[in-house]
Amino acid sequence: MEPEVSEKWLGLYLPESFSNAPQSALQYRQSWGKAISILSFYIAWGSDHYQPDLAGISNILKSGYVPMITWEPWRRPEEPNGKRPEEQSDFSLQSILSGKYDDYIRQWAQVIKKLNHPVFFRPMHEMNGNWYPWCGKVNGNSPEKYVAAWRYLRSFFRQANNDKLIWVWSPYVHSVPDESDNEILHYFPGINEVDWLALDGYNWGTSREWSSWQSFQDIFAKAYDRLTESFPEKPIMIAEVGCTEEGGDKGNWIAEAADILQKQFVCIRAVVWFNVHKECDWRIESSENSLLSFQKNWNFT
């Protein structure tokens, strides 16, 4: 299934496997009293080139959820032989374009086709940052190479006649570094190359020296306006969002976000919450105040 124009979908990223995520999501649905439609997963190509888990993805679909697969050409720093992203030149955009990973990409295209079901597919996200090997400002990359690499990846799926994937182009809400040649739209691969637009953004509060408390509007408004004005025909989602407890009232933040999504961000058709305690405690249930506010105010379904 894919959302109808009138539908609004809630999604979750949970630190779970394909096999365990549906049960965890069911528990959240029962606890929160909210429908959950999208389950988000991150697949790093990795040291050993992670193979597509057809049975696991099928399990998500059979459980009534739409998977969103964020496909990451890198080796996680915590892996054996892992390195900082900017040191992973073997996953530069030029390495992809050179054909180094053709067999791996082709295998994914052929296997995922067997699902014969819509799946959100989000390759090389947050490309306008500087924290992944495919980002435009590291490893000799550029926006032009990113566009070429995106089209190159998609060509394999077209050759496999894989027409069920929903290709999601997902920049971060602001570019790092914030320079004219790193502007979000420089990375757009083309109208016919992208099915959905997406944005990632977080309220880091005072958890870092460089951060301060920001509202949902503070975080998303500028990039949202940029994308919806440039590509009004494309559906758009929030593919990652979270809020820390540090520096403000998270319950109030959630209430304000729920309200403004209905009033100002009217083109948003899905919101996927990054529900994990990672850099910060992004979880909806990070405190009783946060959870109660979500249960009371969140009506984006």
N, C-alpha and C positions, 0 to 999 in steps of 0.2 A: 504494500500500500504506500501511497504518497499523499501528503496532505492536500486536501482540497483548498481552494482559495480562501474559503471562509473559516478554515480550521486554524487553531493555534495549538502548537504542540510543546509539551515539556519534555526535556531529555535530561539524562544524567550520565556523567562519567563516574563510574565506581571502580575502585582498584580490584576488580574481579576478573576471573577468566570467562571465556565464552560460556562455559558449562555452568558456572555458579552465578553469573550476573542476573539471569531471569528470576531466580529465587530471591536474591537480595532486593531486586527492584520490586518484586511483589510485596515484600515486607515493608518497604518504604511506602508503597501505594496504600497499604492497609493502615500504616501508622499515620501518614500525612493526610489521607483522604483525598489525594490528588491523582489524576490519571497521568501515567508516564508512558510516553510513546516511543522515544528514541533512547537507545543505549549506545554510549560512545566508547570506542576502543582505540588504542594507539599501537600500531604495528611498526616497529623499527626493522629495517632490512637486516641490520645486525651483522655480527661477525660471521655467522653461519647462514645468513640470508633466510630469514624466517619464512617458512612455507605457509601458504594459505590454509587455514583450518576450516575446511568446507563443512565438516560435521558440526563444529562449534558455531559457525555463523548460521547454519541451518537451524540449530537449536534456538538461537535468538529469534529468528523469523517464526518458527513454529510456536514460540511462546507469546507471539502477538506484538513483538517490538520490531522497529526498524533499526538495524545497526547503522552506526556511522563509523567508518574505518578511517582513521587518520594515518596515512601511509608515509612513513618517515625514512628517507634514505640517509641513514647514519648508523653509527655504532654507539649505543648509549655509553656515557662516560664510566658508568659503574660496571660495564661488562669487562671480562678478561681482555686485556690489550686495549681497553677503552682510553680515549683521549678527549681533550677539550674539543668542542665542536669546531672551533676555528683551526684546529690542528688536523682535522680529518680531511685532508686533501683528496683521499681516495673516494670521497663522496661529494666532491665538488660537482657543480653543474656540468662542467666540461667532461668529467669522468662519465657522467650519465650519457651525455651527447656523443661521446666517443664510441659507445657500444659496449662498454665494459660490463654492463648489467643486463644486456639484451635478453639473455636466456632466462634470467630471473623475472624480468618484467613480462616476458611472453608467457611464462608459466602462470603467473598471477592472472593475466588476461584470460587464459584458457580455462583455468580452474574456476574463477569467480563467475564466468559465464554460466556454469552449471547450476548456479543458484536460480537463475531465471526469475529473479525477483528484484524489485527496487531496493537498492542499498546506497546510502550516502557514502561517497568516496572522496576523501579530503587529503590529497597529496601535497606535501611540501608547504605546510601552513606557516603563517607568521614570517613570510619571506622578507618582509621589510624590517625585520629586526637584525640582530647580529649574534644570535645565540644558537643557530643551527648551521650545519655545513652547507646547506643550500641557500642560506640567506644572501642577499645581494651584495653585502659589503664584506664578505669573508671569502677566503679560498680562491681569489681571482674571479669571483662571480660578478654578475651585473644584472640589472633588470632585463636586459635584452637576452642574456643567456637563460634567465629564469623562464621567460616566455617561450623560448625555443625548447627548453627541457620539458615544460608542461605539454606543449604540443607533441613533442617526441613521445612522452609517456602515453598520451591519449591515443596516438596513432596505433600502438600495439593493441589496444582494446577495440579500436575500430576494425582493425584487421581480423580480430577474432569475432567480429559481429556481436560484440558485447554492448547491447543497447539498453540494458537495465540499470547500469550504474548512474547515480546522480552525482555529477562532478561538482564539488563544492570548493570554491576559491575563497581562501580565508586569511586575509591579512590581519596583523595586529592593529589596534585602534590608532596607534601613532608610530611613526617610523623612528628607528634607532639605528644610526644617528639620524636626527631630524634635519636632513639636507635635501635640497631641491631634487637632486638626481636619485634620491631614495624615496620619493613620494609614492604613495600607495598605488596610484593609477598607472604608474610606469610598469607595474608588474601584471597588469591585467592581460590575460592571454588572448582575449577576443570573445565576441558575443557568442560565436558558434562553438567555442571551446569550454564554456562554463554554463552549468545548469542552474546552480544556486550561488548567491553571494553569502558571505559570512563574515563576522567580526569576532575577535577575541579581545577581552579586556577584563581587568581586575581592579578592585579597590584594595590597594595595599595598605591603606591607612598610614599609621606611623610605625609600621613594622620594619622599615628600612630608613637609612639616613637620607635617602633621596626621595622618599615618598611622603605623601600627606593624604588626609581623608578626602575622598572624592565621591560625589553622588553618582548614580547611574547615568544621569544626564551629562555630568562633567566628563565621564569616561567615554561615552558612546556617541554623543550628539554630532560632533564634527565629522567623524568618519561615516556615520550613518547618513548624514545629509549628503556627503560627497558621493557615496555609492548610489543612493536612491535617486539623486538628481542625474547622475551619469548613466545609470542603467535601470530606468524605471520599469522596464519589462521583466526584470529578473526577480524571483523570490529571494528573500534574505532571511538569515537566521543569526542568532548569537550562538556561536559554536562553542565558546568557552566563556564562563563568567563565574566570579566568586568574590566574596567579601570577607575581609579579616574582622576580628573583634577589636583590634588594636587601634585606638585613636578616635573612636566614635561609637554611636549606637547602631549596632548591626540590625536589630529588629526594626528600627525606624528606616534604615537604609532599604531593607527588603520591602517595607510598606510603600515607600516612595517609588521604588523601582516598579512594583506592581501597578501603581497608579499611572505612572508616566508611560509605561508600555502601552496602556490602553488609550491614553490621550494624545501622546506625541509620536511614539514610535509605532505608528499604525501599520507599517509595512512588514514588521517583524512577524514571521510565521512560526518560528520555533526558537526556544531558548534552552540551551543545554548547560546545566549547572555542573561545574567542576567540583564534585562532591567528595573531596578527599582532604586529609590533613597532610599537606606537603610543605611548601615554602612557608605557608601560613595555614591556619585552620579555616579552609574555605567552606567547610561543610555547612549545610543548612542547619543541622542539629548541633552546631558548635556550642550553643548555649540554649537554655530554656527560652530566653527572650527571643533569640533568633528563630527557633523552631515555632514558637507560638505565633509570632508575627507572620511567618510563612503560611501556617495553617489558616490563619484568619484572613490574610490579605491577598494571597496569591491566587488570582483567578485567570491566569493566562493558560487556559486549557480549552 
